[in-house]
Amino acid sequence: MSEEIAQGSIQELSLEAVMGDRFGRYSKYIIQERALPDIRDGLKPVQRRILYAMNKDGNTYDKQFRKSAKSVGNVMGNFHPHGDSSIYEAMVRMSQDWKLRAPLIEMHGNNGSIDNDPAAAMRYTEARLSKIAGEMLRDLEKDTVEMVLNFDDTEYEPTVLPGHFPNLLVNGATGISAGYATEIPPHNLGEVIEAVVHLLIHPDATVADLMQFVQGPDFPTGAIIQGASGLKKAYETGKGKIVVRSKTAIEPLKGGKQLIRISEIPYEVNKAALVHKMDEIRANKDVAGIVEVRDESDREGLSIAIEIAKDGNADGILQYLFKKTDLQITYNFNMVAIHNQRPVLFSLKTALEAFINHQKEIITKRTKFDLAKAKKRLHVVDGLIKALSILDQVIATIRASKDRATAKKNLMDAYEFTDMQAEAIVTLQLYRLSNTDVTQLQEEAQHLSEQIQAWQLILEDPKELIKVLKRELNTLKKTYATPRLTEIQAEVQEIKIDQSVTVADEDVMVLVSQAGYVKRASLRSYKASGDDNGLREDDMSVFSHKLNTMQHLFMFTNYGNVIYRPVHELPEVKWKDAGEHLSQTVTDLRPEEQIIQVKVVDDLEKLTGHWVIGTSEGAIKQVAFATLQPRSNYRKRAMPLVKFKNQGVLVLLQYVLENDVNQAEVLLISNQAQGLRFNLTDVPVQGNRTAGVKAMNLQNDDYLIGGGVITQPAAEMLIHVVSNRGAYKRMAVDDIPSTSRAKKGVAVMRELKKDAHRMVAAQVLPQKAAVQLVLQTDTNQAILIQPTDHPISQRYSNGSFVVEPEKQGQPMTLRIAQGKDSEA
């Protein structure tokens, strides 16, 4: 011992130095060799070793499944000297289609569940590589990647796989190491490949350019992503925050109850724990109205049902659950991977560039390998062709030789064959000496020459290499791409973000009903539905048109409210379904409130023109459209358009272009058959929360019933009126003299001493308008009126009777007939 000490074999070191050195080595190991994926193939070492070992063992998608224990044993014994449980867990995760967007392993048996149930023991399950995993390993045998010795120096293993598809982004990664963690979400394969191809063509593309293709993560569990700004920041810097919200729907039940149906939940949320938490909220009565929480998931898919009591506020309960449970989570991007042998926080563009550079290297090495092999074979084929052309001499030379080695030497000396050619000649089988085989050899030589030329071009011309890569990527996209599962919305709660970043641009059919039902449906569903629009018999369509999802709707009610909705936020249903009632989201609507008009706009930044608003209380005002910009709480609360003094309703609501304001006129009709006409310039422009100014000097119990804004010459316009006794008449607008606002007006019907006519509805229309009118009664009967069947009457005429109130009901409204009305 003293001799060893004397020779200096024992060192005195401080504990700090030893611990620092050892922990540094350990940290480097777990960062590079355990917890973080490689930016090129997106795999951690254990995943790479599993795929390589299974491929080496022939355990591929086109072969039979094999026991998982066998694969785990191969990996552990040959490449990964760690516990079998860690290897099996990694294998199981690669097979779970709720964790990976493109699973790399197919497994028979229990491979766990979204409820976080453990997989069956590896002795019970069977596994094999998936088809797309074959793309990760393709060309491995062509010296495309660096191979290193395994832990016991008995075999070689790859440091990275060829990885022909961008696995890092497609399947994502999660891991924790010393000082570093990674959280990379899965993405849509088709979108990522499109971005790669774009970057190949436009190397200077920005992250914003690439986000035209990679819209955001595409989680295998679907759900909804909110937060365009978080996505942009994440893709630019590697770090960012988005909200992931469950996909929910509110369904009606018998007895006035409702059901919240959850069909998709956020990524990596434990479904069983989520259901338990929501049931706890029900049991603790943290929120009133939840009757039952049920997990109805089956082989058809995920489904959680939350039954709401009759008097429960389904939307309010849903908002509470979003806040208090994992029904909505915040997902934090932290895109860290090993890049050039060190951990790097990378952007979307960096990841795609690393993939492209890796693929260029793989294709280059593969091409060199194929080229060398082809040249070698061409050299042999040329020798065989030459030999067959002097076959008799070759045979004579071989027969005169003592043995194989001598024969080779004699051939090389006599005919200048190389060693390789001579070897091929002496091993040539007799049946190949036919004329046919000569032809085959010549064809093979021609084919090899063409291949060599093509491969040399790839190696010499970078553009040709890019063409090959683009072609391979497009083939992968065509073979493996699937539709997006995760919906992306621009807004996060109260934050408004430019929706054009994420909303799909498409044409849809939109319907808004008088009773307040709204919906959008695909054009295909609309065409397949015939005349069935899904509305109740006592409801009717106020607006039904083809719109684009990028457009916006303003819906006006008879009680002076404005409800805003972007078209893409309207509930998407089949055209035969009724749709969603606005009261499910808007909390301050009256039960009897009706939609009377809908306005479509393309751009919220360009709300021009004025709304002319008249109330039954005799008030009028103009409101600039620009003041109706939607607020952050537009989904829950309607915006007031006018302030009523008592219990009035809107009787005039008309949009006027900015250029028409100065020359337009207003025509108003009162219940006691008074008509007043004056210039629109007499009406002030006010805010949306004001009551307006006096429109007409109303007498006693009189009130306004309707009218219109005239932007054409008055001589070309007619006023159509209906009385409470069922009389209809049309008269020239010019018969009502143009005066000024707040006057009494003139009679538009003769005042009778007994049972006088009282106006209930009015329409101002061009004289040349070829329209039919529909008179609606309080018994929901619709009477069709053909205006041209009635003469243009004088001011003191009482028109002609078109309705018998005692039999058909009291006249209520007068509107222009639409398609179905005309058929009736």
Secondary structure, 3 states (H helix, E strand, C coil): CHHHHHCCCCCCCCHHHHHHHHHHHHHHHHHHHHHCCECCCCCCHHHHHHHHHHHHCCCCCCCCCEEHHHHHHHHHHHCCCCCHHHHHHHHHHCCCCCCCCCCCEEEECCCCCCCCCCCCCCCCCEEEECHHHHHHHCCHHHCCCCEEECCCCCCEEECCCCCCCCHHHHHCEEEECCCCEEEECCCCHHHHHHHHHHHHHCCCCCHHHHCCCCCCCCCCCCCEEECHHHHHHHHHHCEEEEEEECEEEEEECHHHCEEEEEEECCCCCCHHHHHHHHHHHHHHCCCCCEEEEEECCECCECCEEEEECCCCCHHHHHHHHHHHCCCEEEEEEECEEEECCEEEECCHHHHHHHHHHHHHHHHHHHHHHHHHHHHHHHHHHHHHHHHHHCHHHHHHHHHCCCCHHHHHHHHHHHHCCCHHHHHHHHCCCHHHHCHHHHHHHHHHHHHHHHHHHHHHHHHHCHHHHHHHHHHHHHHHHHHHCCCCCCEEECCECCECCCHHHCCCCCEEEEEEECCCEEEEECHHHHHHCCCCCCCCCCCCEEEEEEEECCCEEEEEECCCEEEEEEHHHCCECCCCCCCEEHHHCCCCCCCCCCEEEEEEECCHHHCCCEEEEEECCCEEEEEEHHHHCCCCCCCCCCEECCCCCCCCCEEEEEEECHHHCCCCEEEEEECCCEEEEEEHHHCCECCCCCCCEECCCCCCCCCEEEEEEECCCHHHEEEEEEECCCEEEEEEHHHCCECCCCCCCEECCCCCCCCCCCEEEEEEEECCCCCCEEEEECCCCEEEECHHHCCEECCCCCCEECCCHHHHCCEEEEEECCHHHHHC
